[in-house]
Amino acid sequence: MYLHIGKDIILKKEEIIGIFNIESIAETKEYKIIIDKLKEERKIQDISKEDQKTLILYKKNDNLYGIISNISSNSIGKRNKND
């Protein structure tokens, strides 16, 4: 199955590692490490229009990727449960 996360981006559900509320995790050491690593490797996409709400981590071909969305983690989570 697939999950629409915004901006015409659809991910395979089995590739998704986690859907995180940025407000809840933004100050953690782990968040900063992951974001820095993804930015350095150019494996993060920001589709939030400067309204960052959710970080979606997914794995494709054994590589970690991230997408920052302006859609709330609750809304994306509900979409995930509805399929």
PDB file of N, CA, C and O in Angstrom:
ATOM      1  N   MET A   1       0.827  -1.179   0.000  1.00  0.00           N
ATOM      2  CA  MET A   1       0.000   0.000   0.000  1.00  0.00           C
ATOM      3  C   MET A   1       0.878   1.251   0.000  1.00  0.00           C
ATOM      4  O   MET A   1       2.080   1.193   0.255  1.00  0.00           O
ATOM      5  N   TYR A   2       0.251   2.358  -0.288  1.00  0.00           N
ATOM      6  CA  TYR A   2       0.955   3.631  -0.398  1.00  0.00           C
ATOM      7  C   TYR A   2       0.349   4.664   0.554  1.00  0.00           C
ATOM      8  O   TYR A   2      -0.799   4.547   0.981  1.00  0.00           O
ATOM      9  N   LEU A   3       1.157   5.676   0.871  1.00  0.00           N
ATOM     10  CA  LEU A   3       0.715   6.742   1.764  1.00  0.00           C
ATOM     11  C   LEU A   3       1.060   8.092   1.142  1.00  0.00           C
ATOM     12  O   LEU A   3       2.216   8.355   0.813  1.00  0.00           O
ATOM     13  N   HIS A   4       0.046   8.946   0.982  1.00  0.00           N
ATOM     14  CA  HIS A   4       0.248  10.295   0.452  1.00  0.00           C
ATOM     15  C   HIS A   4       0.660  11.193   1.610  1.00  0.00           C
ATOM     16  O   HIS A   4      -0.046  11.278   2.614  1.00  0.00           O
ATOM     17  N   ILE A   5       1.819  11.872   1.471  1.00  0.00           N
ATOM     18  CA  ILE A   5       2.317  12.704   2.570  1.00  0.00           C
ATOM     19  C   ILE A   5       2.320  14.191   2.222  1.00  0.00           C
ATOM     20  O   ILE A   5       2.811  15.003   3.006  1.00  0.00           O
ATOM     21  N   GLY A   6       1.794  14.548   1.091  1.00  0.00           N
ATOM     22  CA  GLY A   6       1.708  15.948   0.690  1.00  0.00           C
ATOM     23  C   GLY A   6       2.501  16.226  -0.565  1.00  0.00           C
ATOM     24  O   GLY A   6       3.407  15.473  -0.923  1.00  0.00           O
ATOM     25  N   LYS A   7       2.149  17.333  -1.242  1.00  0.00           N
ATOM     26  CA  LYS A   7       2.864  17.788  -2.439  1.00  0.00           C
ATOM     27  C   LYS A   7       3.025  16.694  -3.493  1.00  0.00           C
ATOM     28  O   LYS A   7       4.086  16.586  -4.109  1.00  0.00           O
ATOM     29  N   ASP A   8       2.015  15.902  -3.704  1.00  0.00           N
ATOM     30  CA  ASP A   8       2.041  14.828  -4.696  1.00  0.00           C
ATOM     31  C   ASP A   8       3.131  13.791  -4.433  1.00  0.00           C
ATOM     32  O   ASP A   8       3.596  13.128  -5.360  1.00  0.00           O
ATOM     33  N   ILE A   9       3.536  13.653  -3.180  1.00  0.00           N
ATOM     34  CA  ILE A   9       4.543  12.644  -2.818  1.00  0.00           C
ATOM     35  C   ILE A   9       3.836  11.466  -2.168  1.00  0.00           C
ATOM     36  O   ILE A   9       3.069  11.618  -1.217  1.00  0.00           O
ATOM     37  N   ILE A  10       4.112  10.302  -2.704  1.00  0.00           N
ATOM     38  CA  ILE A  10       3.520   9.065  -2.210  1.00  0.00           C
ATOM     39  C   ILE A  10       4.658   8.102  -1.890  1.00  0.00           C
ATOM     40  O   ILE A  10       5.567   7.907  -2.697  1.00  0.00           O
ATOM     41  N   LEU A  11       4.598   7.506  -0.704  1.00  0.00           N
ATOM     42  CA  LEU A  11       5.614   6.543  -0.287  1.00  0.00           C
ATOM     43  C   LEU A  11       4.976   5.171  -0.086  1.00  0.00           C
ATOM     44  O   LEU A  11       3.803   5.064   0.271  1.00  0.00           O
ATOM     45  N   LYS A  12       5.755   4.142  -0.317  1.00  0.00           N
ATOM     46  CA  LYS A  12       5.297   2.801   0.016  1.00  0.00           C
ATOM     47  C   LYS A  12       5.300   2.673   1.531  1.00  0.00           C
ATOM     48  O   LYS A  12       6.281   3.024   2.186  1.00  0.00           O
ATOM     49  N   LYS A  13       4.203   2.170   2.087  1.00  0.00           N
ATOM     50  CA  LYS A  13       4.092   2.059   3.540  1.00  0.00           C
ATOM     51  C   LYS A  13       5.207   1.205   4.142  1.00  0.00           C
ATOM     52  O   LYS A  13       5.688   1.490   5.239  1.00  0.00           O
ATOM     53  N   GLU A  14       5.611   0.170   3.430  1.00  0.00           N
ATOM     54  CA  GLU A  14       6.639  -0.718   3.984  1.00  0.00           C
ATOM     55  C   GLU A  14       8.017  -0.060   4.029  1.00  0.00           C
ATOM     56  O   GLU A  14       8.914  -0.569   4.702  1.00  0.00           O
ATOM     57  N   GLU A  15       8.202   1.048   3.336  1.00  0.00           N
ATOM     58  CA  GLU A  15       9.477   1.764   3.361  1.00  0.00           C
ATOM     59  C   GLU A  15       9.555   2.767   4.522  1.00  0.00           C
ATOM     60  O   GLU A  15      10.645   3.194   4.901  1.00  0.00           O
ATOM     61  N   ILE A  16       8.405   3.138   5.080  1.00  0.00           N
ATOM     62  CA  ILE A  16       8.364   4.156   6.125  1.00  0.00           C
ATOM     63  C   ILE A  16       8.869   3.584   7.446  1.00  0.00           C
ATOM     64  O   ILE A  16       8.410   2.542   7.913  1.00  0.00           O
ATOM     65  N   ILE A  17       9.827   4.296   8.031  1.00  0.00           N
ATOM     66  CA  ILE A  17      10.384   3.914   9.332  1.00  0.00           C
ATOM     67  C   ILE A  17       9.615   4.595  10.454  1.00  0.00           C
ATOM     68  O   ILE A  17       9.321   3.981  11.479  1.00  0.00           O
ATOM     69  N   GLY A  18       9.291   5.874  10.249  1.00  0.00           N
ATOM     70  CA  GLY A  18       8.578   6.594  11.291  1.00  0.00           C
ATOM     71  C   GLY A  18       8.029   7.921  10.811  1.00  0.00           C
ATOM     72  O   GLY A  18       8.515   8.513   9.847  1.00  0.00           O
ATOM     73  N   ILE A  19       6.992   8.372  11.520  1.00  0.00           N
ATOM     74  CA  ILE A  19       6.347   9.650  11.252  1.00  0.00           C
ATOM     75  C   ILE A  19       6.398  10.414  12.574  1.00  0.00           C
ATOM     76  O   ILE A  19       5.787   9.999  13.559  1.00  0.00           O
ATOM     77  N   PHE A  20       7.132  11.535  12.592  1.00  0.00           N
ATOM     78  CA  PHE A  20       7.425  12.210  13.847  1.00  0.00           C
ATOM     79  C   PHE A  20       6.937  13.659  13.851  1.00  0.00           C
ATOM     80  O   PHE A  20       7.081  14.377  12.862  1.00  0.00           O
ATOM     81  N   ASN A  21       6.365  14.073  14.966  1.00  0.00           N
ATOM     82  CA  ASN A  21       5.957  15.450  15.187  1.00  0.00           C
ATOM     83  C   ASN A  21       7.219  16.257  15.487  1.00  0.00           C
ATOM     84  O   ASN A  21       7.860  16.038  16.515  1.00  0.00           O
ATOM     85  N   ILE A  22       7.579  17.174  14.615  1.00  0.00           N
ATOM     86  CA  ILE A  22       8.825  17.929  14.766  1.00  0.00           C
ATOM     87  C   ILE A  22       8.827  18.755  16.046  1.00  0.00           C
ATOM     88  O   ILE A  22       9.863  18.863  16.702  1.00  0.00           O
ATOM     89  N   GLU A  23       7.706  19.331  16.410  1.00  0.00           N
ATOM     90  CA  GLU A  23       7.645  20.140  17.627  1.00  0.00           C
ATOM     91  C   GLU A  23       8.042  19.326  18.858  1.00  0.00           C
ATOM     92  O   GLU A  23       8.656  19.854  19.785  1.00  0.00           O
ATOM     93  N   SER A  24       7.695  18.055  18.862  1.00  0.00           N
ATOM     94  CA  SER A  24       7.997  17.188  20.002  1.00  0.00           C
ATOM     95  C   SER A  24       9.451  16.730  20.048  1.00  0.00           C
ATOM     96  O   SER A  24       9.974  16.435  21.122  1.00  0.00           O
ATOM     97  N   ILE A  25      10.106  16.669  18.892  1.00  0.00           N
ATOM     98  CA  ILE A  25      11.459  16.100  18.856  1.00  0.00           C
ATOM     99  C   ILE A  25      12.551  17.088  18.466  1.00  0.00           C
ATOM    100  O   ILE A  25      13.729  16.735  18.500  1.00  0.00           O
ATOM    101  N   ALA A  26      12.196  18.307  18.099  1.00  0.00           N
ATOM    102  CA  ALA A  26      13.155  19.265  17.523  1.00  0.00           C
ATOM    103  C   ALA A  26      14.356  19.556  18.415  1.00  0.00           C
ATOM    104  O   ALA A  26      15.440  19.833  17.901  1.00  0.00           O
ATOM    105  N   GLU A  27      14.198  19.502  19.702  1.00  0.00           N
ATOM    106  CA  GLU A  27      15.295  19.837  20.613  1.00  0.00           C
ATOM    107  C   GLU A  27      16.114  18.626  21.049  1.00  0.00           C
ATOM    108  O   GLU A  27      17.033  18.757  21.857  1.00  0.00           O
ATOM    109  N   THR A  28      15.788  17.457  20.523  1.00  0.00           N
ATOM    110  CA  THR A  28      16.528  16.263  20.939  1.00  0.00           C
ATOM    111  C   THR A  28      17.837  16.128  20.172  1.00  0.00           C
ATOM    112  O   THR A  28      17.959  16.566  19.028  1.00  0.00           O
ATOM    113  N   LYS A  29      18.796  15.521  20.823  1.00  0.00           N
ATOM    114  CA  LYS A  29      20.106  15.279  20.216  1.00  0.00           C
ATOM    115  C   LYS A  29      19.960  14.376  18.992  1.00  0.00           C
ATOM    116  O   LYS A  29      20.622  14.597  17.978  1.00  0.00           O
ATOM    117  N   GLU A  30      19.113  13.377  19.078  1.00  0.00           N
ATOM    118  CA  GLU A  30      18.925  12.420  17.999  1.00  0.00           C
ATOM    119  C   GLU A  30      18.373  13.083  16.739  1.00  0.00           C
ATOM    120  O   GLU A  30      18.815  12.787  15.628  1.00  0.00           O
ATOM    121  N   TYR A  31      17.400  13.984  16.922  1.00  0.00           N
ATOM    122  CA  TYR A  31      16.819  14.701  15.782  1.00  0.00           C
ATOM    123  C   TYR A  31      17.895  15.505  15.069  1.00  0.00           C
ATOM    124  O   TYR A  31      18.003  15.466  13.843  1.00  0.00           O
ATOM    125  N   LYS A  32      18.680  16.225  15.837  1.00  0.00           N
ATOM    126  CA  LYS A  32      19.720  17.068  15.251  1.00  0.00           C
ATOM    127  C   LYS A  32      20.757  16.231  14.504  1.00  0.00           C
ATOM    128  O   LYS A  32      21.222  16.634  13.437  1.00  0.00           O
ATOM    129  N   ILE A  33      21.118  15.087  15.044  1.00  0.00           N
ATOM    130  CA  ILE A  33      22.088  14.201  14.388  1.00  0.00           C
ATOM    131  C   ILE A  33      21.514  13.688  13.060  1.00  0.00           C
ATOM    132  O   ILE A  33      22.186  13.724  12.029  1.00  0.00           O
ATOM    133  N   ILE A  34      20.284  13.220  13.101  1.00  0.00           N
ATOM    134  CA  ILE A  34      19.654  12.668  11.891  1.00  0.00           C
ATOM    135  C   ILE A  34      19.506  13.742  10.819  1.00  0.00           C
ATOM    136  O   ILE A  34      19.847  13.512   9.659  1.00  0.00           O
ATOM    137  N   ILE A  35      18.999  14.915  11.201  1.00  0.00           N
ATOM    138  CA  ILE A  35      18.799  15.992  10.232  1.00  0.00           C
ATOM    139  C   ILE A  35      20.127  16.429   9.626  1.00  0.00           C
ATOM    140  O   ILE A  35      20.221  16.613   8.412  1.00  0.00           O
ATOM    141  N   ASP A  36      21.152  16.595  10.453  1.00  0.00           N
ATOM    142  CA  ASP A  36      22.470  17.002   9.949  1.00  0.00           C
ATOM    143  C   ASP A  36      23.021  15.980   8.962  1.00  0.00           C
ATOM    144  O   ASP A  36      23.553  16.340   7.912  1.00  0.00           O
ATOM    145  N   LYS A  37      22.888  14.698   9.309  1.00  0.00           N
ATOM    146  CA  LYS A  37      23.391  13.628   8.430  1.00  0.00           C
ATOM    147  C   LYS A  37      22.637  13.611   7.101  1.00  0.00           C
ATOM    148  O   LYS A  37      23.249  13.504   6.038  1.00  0.00           O
ATOM    149  N   LEU A  38      21.306  13.717   7.160  1.00  0.00           N
ATOM    150  CA  LEU A  38      20.506  13.709   5.933  1.00  0.00           C
ATOM    151  C   LEU A  38      20.810  14.927   5.057  1.00  0.00           C
ATOM    152  O   LEU A  38      20.869  14.811   3.833  1.00  0.00           O
ATOM    153  N   LYS A  39      21.001  16.082   5.676  1.00  0.00           N
ATOM    154  CA  LYS A  39      21.341  17.282   4.903  1.00  0.00           C
ATOM    155  C   LYS A  39      22.710  17.133   4.252  1.00  0.00           C
ATOM    156  O   LYS A  39      22.892  17.474   3.083  1.00  0.00           O
ATOM    157  N   GLU A  40      23.661  16.627   5.010  1.00  0.00           N
ATOM    158  CA  GLU A  40      25.019  16.435   4.485  1.00  0.00           C
ATOM    159  C   GLU A  40      25.013  15.505   3.281  1.00  0.00           C
ATOM    160  O   GLU A  40      25.737  15.733   2.312  1.00  0.00           O
ATOM    161  N   GLU A  41      24.200  14.460   3.339  1.00  0.00           N
ATOM    162  CA  GLU A  41      24.125  13.470   2.264  1.00  0.00           C
ATOM    163  C   GLU A  41      23.101  13.852   1.194  1.00  0.00           C
ATOM    164  O   GLU A  41      22.910  13.122   0.221  1.00  0.00           O
ATOM    165  N   ARG A  42      22.452  14.989   1.379  1.00  0.00           N
ATOM    166  CA  ARG A  42      21.408  15.462   0.458  1.00  0.00           C
ATOM    167  C   ARG A  42      20.301  14.430   0.266  1.00  0.00           C
ATOM    168  O   ARG A  42      19.867  14.146  -0.851  1.00  0.00           O
ATOM    169  N   LYS A  43      19.862  13.884   1.394  1.00  0.00           N
ATOM    170  CA  LYS A  43      18.821  12.873   1.376  1.00  0.00           C
ATOM    171  C   LYS A  43      17.589  13.323   2.146  1.00  0.00           C
ATOM    172  O   LYS A  43      16.829  12.502   2.660  1.00  0.00           O
ATOM    173  N   ILE A  44      17.399  14.635   2.221  1.00  0.00           N
ATOM    174  CA  ILE A  44      16.211  15.156   2.882  1.00  0.00           C
ATOM    175  C   ILE A  44      15.531  16.152   1.954  1.00  0.00           C
ATOM    176  O   ILE A  44      16.180  16.927   1.250  1.00  0.00           O
ATOM    177  N   GLN A  45      14.222  16.107   1.975  1.00  0.00           N
ATOM    178  CA  GLN A  45      13.424  16.992   1.128  1.00  0.00           C
ATOM    179  C   GLN A  45      12.475  17.767   2.037  1.00  0.00           C
ATOM    180  O   GLN A  45      11.767  17.172   2.849  1.00  0.00           O
ATOM    181  N   ASP A  46      12.459  19.073   1.903  1.00  0.00           N
ATOM    182  CA  ASP A  46      11.573  19.918   2.707  1.00  0.00           C
ATOM    183  C   ASP A  46      10.450  20.438   1.818  1.00  0.00           C
ATOM    184  O   ASP A  46      10.667  21.289   0.955  1.00  0.00           O
ATOM    185  N   ILE A  47       9.249  19.917   2.040  1.00  0.00           N
ATOM    186  CA  ILE A  47       8.077  20.333   1.264  1.00  0.00           C
ATOM    187  C   ILE A  47       7.116  21.146   2.132  1.00  0.00           C
ATOM    188  O   ILE A  47       5.938  21.286   1.804  1.00  0.00           O
ATOM    189  N   SER A  48       7.628  21.677   3.233  1.00  0.00           N
ATOM    190  CA  SER A  48       6.772  22.286   4.255  1.00  0.00           C
ATOM    191  C   SER A  48       6.387  23.732   4.004  1.00  0.00           C
ATOM    192  O   SER A  48       5.514  24.255   4.696  1.00  0.00           O
ATOM    193  N   LYS A  49       7.007  24.393   3.041  1.00  0.00           N
ATOM    194  CA  LYS A  49       6.766  25.818   2.817  1.00  0.00           C
ATOM    195  C   LYS A  49       7.000  26.599   4.108  1.00  0.00           C
ATOM    196  O   LYS A  49       6.210  27.471   4.470  1.00  0.00           O
ATOM    197  N   GLU A  50       8.089  26.278   4.792  1.00  0.00           N
ATOM    198  CA  GLU A  50       8.514  26.937   6.032  1.00  0.00           C
ATOM    199  C   GLU A  50       7.533  26.779   7.186  1.00  0.00           C
ATOM    200  O   GLU A  50       7.536  27.590   8.112  1.00  0.00           O
ATOM    201  N   ASP A  51       6.705  25.761   7.147  1.00  0.00           N
ATOM    202  CA  ASP A  51       5.782  25.436   8.236  1.00  0.00           C
ATOM    203  C   ASP A  51       6.021  23.974   8.627  1.00  0.00           C
ATOM    204  O   ASP A  51       5.153  23.120   8.449  1.00  0.00           O
ATOM    205  N   GLN A  52       7.197  23.711   9.156  1.00  0.00           N
ATOM    206  CA  GLN A  52       7.622  22.338   9.435  1.00  0.00           C
ATOM    207  C   GLN A  52       6.822  21.731  10.585  1.00  0.00           C
ATOM    208  O   GLN A  52       6.859  22.216  11.716  1.00  0.00           O
ATOM    209  N   LYS A  53       6.103  20.665  10.268  1.00  0.00           N
ATOM    210  CA  LYS A  53       5.295  19.984  11.282  1.00  0.00           C
ATOM    211  C   LYS A  53       5.709  18.527  11.479  1.00  0.00           C
ATOM    212  O   LYS A  53       5.690  18.020  12.601  1.00  0.00           O
ATOM    213  N   THR A  54       6.079  17.860  10.399  1.00  0.00           N
ATOM    214  CA  THR A  54       6.297  16.423  10.471  1.00  0.00           C
ATOM    215  C   THR A  54       7.566  16.006   9.744  1.00  0.00           C
ATOM    216  O   THR A  54       7.878  16.501   8.661  1.00  0.00           O
ATOM    217  N   LEU A  55       8.287  15.085  10.366  1.00  0.00           N
ATOM    218  CA  LEU A  55       9.438  14.442   9.731  1.00  0.00           C
ATOM    219  C   LEU A  55       9.049  13.011   9.435  1.00  0.00           C
ATOM    220  O   LEU A  55       8.657  12.265  10.332  1.00  0.00           O
ATOM    221  N   ILE A  56       9.157  12.631   8.175  1.00  0.00           N
ATOM    222  CA  ILE A  56       8.905  11.245   7.765  1.00  0.00           C
ATOM    223  C   ILE A  56      10.249  10.646   7.383  1.00  0.00           C
ATOM    224  O   ILE A  56      10.923  11.146   6.482  1.00  0.00           O
ATOM    225  N   LEU A  57      10.635   9.584   8.058  1.00  0.00           N
ATOM    226  CA  LEU A  57      11.862   8.865   7.722  1.00  0.00           C
ATOM    227  C   LEU A  57      11.476   7.599   6.978  1.00  0.00           C
ATOM    228  O   LEU A  57      10.554   6.885   7.373  1.00  0.00           O
ATOM    229  N   TYR A  58      12.192   7.331   5.900  1.00  0.00           N
ATOM    230  CA  TYR A  58      11.926   6.106   5.160  1.00  0.00           C
ATOM    231  C   TYR A  58      13.234   5.545   4.615  1.00  0.00           C
ATOM    232  O   TYR A  58      14.229   6.255   4.469  1.00  0.00           O
ATOM    233  N   LYS A  59      13.199   4.263   4.322  1.00  0.00           N
ATOM    234  CA  LYS A  59      14.378   3.568   3.826  1.00  0.00           C
ATOM    235  C   LYS A  59      14.073   3.029   2.439  1.00  0.00           C
ATOM    236  O   LYS A  59      13.059   2.367   2.216  1.00  0.00           O
ATOM    237  N   LYS A  60      14.975   3.330   1.513  1.00  0.00           N
ATOM    238  CA  LYS A  60      14.820   2.858   0.144  1.00  0.00           C
ATOM    239  C   LYS A  60      16.179   2.391  -0.342  1.00  0.00           C
ATOM    240  O   LYS A  60      17.160   3.130  -0.257  1.00  0.00           O
ATOM    241  N   ASN A  61      16.243   1.193  -0.841  1.00  0.00           N
ATOM    242  CA  ASN A  61      17.505   0.603  -1.309  1.00  0.00           C
ATOM    243  C   ASN A  61      18.595   0.697  -0.241  1.00  0.00           C
ATOM    244  O   ASN A  61      19.737   1.044  -0.542  1.00  0.00           O
ATOM    245  N   ASP A  62      18.240   0.390   0.999  1.00  0.00           N
ATOM    246  CA  ASP A  62      19.155   0.403   2.149  1.00  0.00           C
ATOM    247  C   ASP A  62      19.733   1.779   2.458  1.00  0.00           C
ATOM    248  O   ASP A  62      20.773   1.870   3.111  1.00  0.00           O
ATOM    249  N   ASN A  63      19.089   2.846   2.009  1.00  0.00           N
ATOM    250  CA  ASN A  63      19.499   4.212   2.319  1.00  0.00           C
ATOM    251  C   ASN A  63      18.387   4.907   3.090  1.00  0.00           C
ATOM    252  O   ASN A  63      17.206   4.726   2.794  1.00  0.00           O
ATOM    253  N   LEU A  64      18.773   5.706   4.083  1.00  0.00           N
ATOM    254  CA  LEU A  64      17.814   6.461   4.879  1.00  0.00           C
ATOM    255  C   LEU A  64      17.540   7.808   4.210  1.00  0.00           C
ATOM    256  O   LEU A  64      18.464   8.501   3.787  1.00  0.00           O
ATOM    257  N   TYR A  65      16.257   8.169   4.121  1.00  0.00           N
ATOM    258  CA  TYR A  65      15.825   9.437   3.549  1.00  0.00           C
ATOM    259  C   TYR A  65      14.834  10.089   4.499  1.00  0.00           C
ATOM    260  O   TYR A  65      14.247   9.431   5.358  1.00  0.00           O
ATOM    261  N   GLY A  66      14.657  11.399   4.329  1.00  0.00           N
ATOM    262  CA  GLY A  66      13.693  12.115   5.141  1.00  0.00           C
ATOM    263  C   GLY A  66      12.925  13.127   4.321  1.00  0.00           C
ATOM    264  O   GLY A  66      13.426  13.676   3.340  1.00  0.00           O
ATOM    265  N   ILE A  67      11.704  13.358   4.744  1.00  0.00           N
ATOM    266  CA  ILE A  67      10.867  14.388   4.147  1.00  0.00           C
ATOM    267  C   ILE A  67      10.262  15.193   5.289  1.00  0.00           C
ATOM    268  O   ILE A  67       9.735  14.630   6.248  1.00  0.00           O
ATOM    269  N   ILE A  68      10.344  16.515   5.177  1.00  0.00           N
ATOM    270  CA  ILE A  68       9.712  17.399   6.149  1.00  0.00           C
ATOM    271  C   ILE A  68       8.460  17.956   5.497  1.00  0.00           C
ATOM    272  O   ILE A  68       8.512  18.532   4.410  1.00  0.00           O
ATOM    273  N   SER A  69       7.335  17.776   6.175  1.00  0.00           N
ATOM    274  CA  SER A  69       6.037  18.157   5.614  1.00  0.00           C
ATOM    275  C   SER A  69       5.343  19.182   6.508  1.00  0.00           C
ATOM    276  O   SER A  69       5.634  19.287   7.700  1.00  0.00           O
ATOM    277  N   ASN A  70       4.428  19.930   5.912  1.00  0.00           N
ATOM    278  CA  ASN A  70       3.606  20.863   6.683  1.00  0.00           C
ATOM    279  C   ASN A  70       2.279  20.228   7.097  1.00  0.00           C
ATOM    280  O   ASN A  70       1.432  20.894   7.691  1.00  0.00           O
ATOM    281  N   ILE A  71       2.100  18.968   6.791  1.00  0.00           N
ATOM    282  CA  ILE A  71       0.912  18.227   7.225  1.00  0.00           C
ATOM    283  C   ILE A  71       1.228  17.623   8.588  1.00  0.00           C
ATOM    284  O   ILE A  71       2.315  17.079   8.784  1.00  0.00           O
ATOM    285  N   SER A  72       0.308  17.711   9.518  1.00  0.00           N
ATOM    286  CA  SER A  72       0.564  17.220  10.876  1.00  0.00           C
ATOM    287  C   SER A  72       0.778  15.705  10.890  1.00  0.00           C
ATOM    288  O   SER A  72       0.258  14.971  10.050  1.00  0.00           O
ATOM    289  N   SER A  73       1.547  15.276  11.860  1.00  0.00           N
ATOM    290  CA  SER A  73       1.810  13.836  12.003  1.00  0.00           C
ATOM    291  C   SER A  73       0.516  13.083  12.291  1.00  0.00           C
ATOM    292  O   SER A  73       0.368  11.933  11.877  1.00  0.00           O
ATOM    293  N   ASN A  74      -0.425  13.716  12.997  1.00  0.00           N
ATOM    294  CA  ASN A  74      -1.722  13.078  13.261  1.00  0.00           C
ATOM    295  C   ASN A  74      -2.491  12.825  11.972  1.00  0.00           C
ATOM    296  O   ASN A  74      -3.065  11.752  11.786  1.00  0.00           O
ATOM    297  N   SER A  75      -2.503  13.815  11.081  1.00  0.00           N
ATOM    298  CA  SER A  75      -3.214  13.654   9.815  1.00  0.00           C
ATOM    299  C   SER A  75      -2.589  12.564   8.960  1.00  0.00           C
ATOM    300  O   SER A  75      -3.298  11.744   8.377  1.00  0.00           O
ATOM    301  N   ILE A  76      -1.265  12.554   8.883  1.00  0.00           N
ATOM    302  CA  ILE A  76      -0.590  11.515   8.111  1.00  0.00           C
ATOM    303  C   ILE A  76      -0.818  10.149   8.743  1.00  0.00           C
ATOM    304  O   ILE A  76      -1.021   9.160   8.038  1.00  0.00           O
ATOM    305  N   GLY A  77      -0.784  10.092  10.073  1.00  0.00           N
ATOM    306  CA  GLY A  77      -1.047   8.842  10.773  1.00  0.00           C
ATOM    307  C   GLY A  77      -2.434   8.304  10.509  1.00  0.00           C
ATOM    308  O   GLY A  77      -2.618   7.096  10.355  1.00  0.00           O
ATOM    309  N   LYS A  78      -3.422   9.201  10.455  1.00  0.00           N
ATOM    310  CA  LYS A  78      -4.807   8.784  10.166  1.00  0.00           C
ATOM    311  C   LYS A  78      -4.918   8.221   8.753  1.00  0.00           C
ATOM    312  O   LYS A  78      -5.632   7.244   8.523  1.00  0.00           O
ATOM    313  N   ARG A  79      -4.213   8.838   7.809  1.00  0.00           N
ATOM    314  CA  ARG A  79      -4.214   8.327   6.439  1.00  0.00           C
ATOM    315  C   ARG A  79      -3.635   6.917   6.413  1.00  0.00           C
ATOM    316  O   ARG A  79      -4.107   6.050   5.677  1.00  0.00           O
ATOM    317  N   ASN A  80      -2.619   6.706   7.217  1.00  0.00           N
ATOM    318  CA  ASN A  80      -1.949   5.412   7.286  1.00  0.00           C
ATOM    319  C   ASN A  80      -2.887   4.337   7.815  1.00  0.00           C
ATOM    320  O   ASN A  80      -2.836   3.197   7.354  1.00  0.00           O
ATOM    321  N   LYS A  81      -3.730   4.676   8.762  1.00  0.00           N
ATOM    322  CA  LYS A  81      -4.654   3.707   9.364  1.00  0.00           C
ATOM    323  C   LYS A  81      -5.858   3.428   8.498  1.00  0.00           C
ATOM    324  O   LYS A  81      -6.472   2.367   8.606  1.00  0.00           O
ATOM    325  N   ASN A  82      -6.208   4.378   7.632  1.00  0.00           N
ATOM    326  CA  ASN A  82      -7.421   4.232   6.823  1.00  0.00           C
ATOM    327  C   ASN A  82      -7.281   3.248   5.678  1.00  0.00           C
ATOM    328  O   ASN A  82      -8.291   2.855   5.093  1.00  0.00           O
ATOM    329  N   ASP A  83      -6.082   2.840   5.337  1.00  0.00           N
ATOM    330  CA  ASP A  83      -5.909   1.913   4.209  1.00  0.00           C
ATOM    331  C   ASP A  83      -5.893   0.485   4.643  1.00  0.00           C
ATOM    332  O   ASP A  83      -5.755  -0.411   3.811  1.00  0.00           O
TER     333      ASP A  83
END
